[in-house]
Amino acid sequence: GTGPVCVFARDGPGSHSVVLSPSAAFMATSQRVRRGTLSYGVMGNVSGVPAGFFSEALLAHSAGGITEAMLAWGSLLLARGGKVRAAAWERDLTLRTLGYSTDNGAYYYYN
């Protein structure tokens, strides 16, 4: 599959940013950058595609920086899939009440 591509200005947190990714056929879509050109298409190891196959791309923009652009991109993908955004901790009992976070022991190693 192909992950999202984020392009942003280096003006700081409030800069313009765009996120581009597939929005369908995630596991069959590939991206390639060659000589400054970004290309999307069907992965090279696919020997054939069924009739009616399609691939789509999604572009999200924000003038509020990378984080806002990624959130906008995620919201568009969720809406396309008919889903709503909900924080994992709100719907998971163990994260709400029994959760425990650690830094993989680094504090205990150094102290």
VENSULQUI-V66187 format. One record per pair of residues at least 4 apart in sequence whose ideal C-beta (glycine too) atoms are under 7 Angstrom apart, sorted by sequence separation. I is the first residue (numbers start at 1). GAP is how many residues later the second one is. If there is no record, write none. Layout:
i:I gap:GAP
i:I gap:GAP
This chain:
i:11 gap:4
i:22 gap:4
i:25 gap:4
i:33 gap:4
i:42 gap:4
i:49 gap:4
i:64 gap:4
i:65 gap:4
i:66 gap:4
i:67 gap:4
i:68 gap:4
i:69 gap:4
i:70 gap:4
i:71 gap:4
i:72 gap:4
i:73 gap:4
i:74 gap:4
i:75 gap:4
i:76 gap:4
i:77 gap:4
i:86 gap:4
i:88 gap:4
i:92 gap:4
i:93 gap:4
i:94 gap:4
i:95 gap:4
i:103 gap:4
i:105 gap:4
i:106 gap:4
i:107 gap:4
i:33 gap:5
i:78 gap:5
i:86 gap:5
i:94 gap:5
i:9 gap:6
i:62 gap:6
i:78 gap:6
i:89 gap:6
i:8 gap:7
i:9 gap:7
i:22 gap:7
i:31 gap:7
i:32 gap:7
i:42 gap:7
i:62 gap:7
i:78 gap:7
i:88 gap:7
i:89 gap:7
i:31 gap:8
i:61 gap:8
i:8 gap:9
i:31 gap:9
i:60 gap:9
i:7 gap:10
i:62 gap:10
i:75 gap:10
i:6 gap:11
i:7 gap:11
i:29 gap:11
i:30 gap:11
i:30 gap:12
i:60 gap:12
i:6 gap:13
i:29 gap:13
i:30 gap:13
i:42 gap:13
i:60 gap:13
i:28 gap:14
i:30 gap:14
i:4 gap:15
i:5 gap:15
i:28 gap:15
i:58 gap:15
i:4 gap:16
i:5 gap:16
i:60 gap:16
i:4 gap:17
i:40 gap:17
i:3 gap:18
i:22 gap:18
i:28 gap:18
i:58 gap:18
i:2 gap:19
i:58 gap:19
i:2 gap:20
i:1 gap:25
i:1 gap:26
i:5 gap:26
i:29 gap:26
i:2 gap:27
i:1 gap:28
i:2 gap:28
i:2 gap:29
i:24 gap:30
i:25 gap:30
i:24 gap:31
i:24 gap:32
i:5 gap:33
i:22 gap:33
i:23 gap:33
i:22 gap:34
i:23 gap:34
i:22 gap:35
i:23 gap:35
i:21 gap:36
i:20 gap:37
i:21 gap:37
i:20 gap:39
i:18 gap:41
i:19 gap:41
i:18 gap:42
i:18 gap:43
i:17 gap:45
i:16 gap:47
i:17 gap:48
i:17 gap:49
i:14 gap:50
i:15 gap:50
i:19 gap:50
i:14 gap:51
i:18 gap:51
i:19 gap:51
i:13 gap:52
i:17 gap:52
i:21 gap:52
i:19 gap:54
i:23 gap:54
i:23 gap:57
i:8 gap:58
i:6 gap:60
i:6 gap:63
i:6 gap:64
i:4 gap:69
